[in-house]
Amino acid sequence: MQGTVSSFDQATRAGQLLTDDGRPLDFPAESLADHIRHLRVGQRVFVEIESSGEVSSIRIWPQR
């Protein structure tokens, strides 16, 4: 799934994103890939979601 970062707290590394189908999702710091140090509002990301609806993994959208 893909989405766009709508908020990110640098201190806690948690935030919220909006999926391409319009669903808002909160994400914990633990879901960020190891290489992610900061996210900016509007940044595109790949998102993996558990069957429970919780965000399990966030990876950065490739830059071109």
C-alpha positions as CSV (number, residue, x, y, z in Angstrom):
1,M,0.0,0.0,0.0
2,Q,1.1,3.6,-0.5
3,G,0.5,6.8,1.3
4,T,1.5,10.3,2.2
5,V,2.9,11.4,5.6
6,S,0.5,13.9,7.2
7,S,2.3,14.4,10.5
8,F,5.6,13.3,12.1
9,D,7.0,13.9,15.6
10,Q,10.8,14.0,15.4
11,A,11.1,13.4,19.2
12,T,8.9,10.2,19.3
13,R,9.4,9.2,15.7
14,A,5.6,8.4,15.5
15,G,3.1,10.1,13.2
16,Q,0.2,9.7,10.9
17,L,-0.2,9.1,7.2
18,L,-3.0,9.2,4.7
19,T,-3.3,6.1,2.4
20,D,-4.0,6.6,-1.3
21,D,-7.6,5.3,-0.7
22,G,-8.1,8.2,1.9
23,R,-7.7,6.3,5.1
24,P,-5.8,8.0,8.0
25,L,-3.4,5.7,9.8
26,D,-1.3,6.3,12.9
27,F,2.1,4.7,13.0
28,P,4.5,4.0,15.8
29,A,8.3,4.6,15.7
30,E,8.8,0.8,15.6
31,S,7.2,0.7,12.2
32,L,9.9,2.8,10.5
33,A,12.6,1.1,8.5
34,D,16.0,1.3,10.0
35,H,17.3,3.8,7.5
36,I,14.6,6.4,8.2
37,R,15.7,9.2,10.5
38,H,13.2,11.8,9.6
39,L,9.9,12.1,7.6
40,R,8.5,15.3,6.2
41,V,4.8,16.1,5.7
42,G,3.8,15.3,2.1
43,Q,6.5,12.6,1.8
44,R,5.4,9.5,-0.1
45,V,5.9,6.1,1.6
46,F,5.2,2.4,1.2
47,V,3.1,1.0,4.1
48,E,2.6,-2.6,5.2
49,I,-0.5,-3.2,7.4
50,E,-1.2,-6.1,9.8
51,S,-4.5,-8.0,9.5
52,S,-5.5,-6.1,12.7
53,G,-5.2,-2.8,10.7
54,E,-2.0,-1.7,12.6
55,V,0.9,-0.3,10.6
56,S,3.7,-2.8,10.7
57,S,6.3,-1.3,8.3
58,I,7.0,2.0,6.6
59,R,9.6,2.5,3.8
60,I,10.5,5.6,1.9
61,W,9.1,6.1,-1.6
62,P,12.0,6.1,-4.1
63,Q,13.2,9.5,-5.2
64,R,13.6,10.0,-9.0
